[in-house]
């Protein structure tokens, strides 16, 4: 278990450096779209700290897929749930999402659709790669049998 905790921390530290960069890009996009004029020091600091923490969690959570005793579906559910709660908390904390049932339901639907789309892509790529490997193995076995 210590190995997974250390790997979580290592991956989280690598990812958390990306958080402020993502925030800067996000603020530039919002400013260019006219959604914000100026930010207070408090808003910038809160954004930097919260996105760094979010990136740390998101980067570290991928260690779940290395735990062999954990079934894949359980890892996906834990990963998705932690990311959902983390993103929702950061969006609400920074005022990027209004509190209320409708905005949270819309956010939840978009998050679920995005998460499922990403996993559908990963699944199809893995299935295709597995089929290629299996075909190569069959050819090798067939050639060895001759």
PyMOL commands that set and color helices and strands:
alter all, ss='L'
color gray80, all
select helices_A, chain A and resi 2-32+41-66+72-93+101-145
alter helices_A, ss='H'
color red, helices_A
deselect
rebuild
show_as cartoon
